[in-house]
Amino acid sequence: MVTKHYLIIMKRINIWLLSVLFVGIISCRDTKKEQEELDKDLNTIEAVEKEIEETVEEVEKKAEEAESALKELDSL
């Protein structure tokens, strides 16, 4: 036989479990949104790093060209 006290306890446990579940769902949703923002930021950083590497390569190439041009001038 189910007592009134038992029903009250079960109701409180159910409310508590639903609250925990709700908080868990909300926090997971926020984490997903934060992860998407982090991924976007990382993609931006990677794009900037790639541009920097390309610029460094271009500068090194121009420096080599300038050195060879100076050597040609010195040999005249």
Beta strands, then each sheet from edge to edge (+ up, - down):
end
